[in-house]
Amino acid sequence: MDTSQREELIRYVRKKYKREIEFLWPRYPNYGIFRHEDNEKWFALVMDLPREKLGLAGQESVYLVNLKMESPLMADLLSQEEGIFPGYHISRGSWISVLLDGTVEIERIRSLVDLSYRVTASAREKKALRPAKEWLIPSNPQYFDIVHAFDEAKEINWKQGSGIKKGDIVFLYVGAPVSSILYKCRVTETDIPYRFSREGLSIRSLMRIRLLKRYAPGRFSFEKLKTHYGVGAVRGPRGIPEELSEDLKR
């Protein structure tokens, strides 16, 4: 049997997810699983199987990997592609079997492994795995001199908003009298312990943000945010409309 894609898959999972293949069944020495560390759910089962079991011509065996998809419908659609079949041995639900004999490109296999990893992850890990997001967050000049916050440092600590994680992009909207977006920053650290309470302002944790870009006052004023992008208020961390996101990147 050709073992090249099988070995490449093992190296990929080991490097990206720091997980080792586990061989659990003495009767089936070529059957190995990968599972999450926290919830111990399987996200890949590597195995060998006679080609005829998959309805393929030939008597020799072939390596394949079983992976879990987001839904039975997705699994059904994928199983129509060459080299992908309904999950063997675990065909119920959303599992697929992918040949590891070169029929399917290795980049395609990697992307399916990544999807299976996300689908089977715990709620906590899924949150950590989500793609970076963009946020619009308010800042009140009455509490902090945000206008000059980055004059002497490229990174500062800031109140951490709910849902924000490391790698996210935040745009700082400065309240009256500035009433405008002034900074684009990347979140470099989260969950920094901090306790502060004064006049209705309560802070329980901080995040560290790094300056990426400055905007001229008035370029993205409150009036423009309201009339051009439908942003009527910035009272807490919120997502950014697609049109505004594109204009902020220009």
Disulfide bonds with the S-S distance in Angstrom:
none
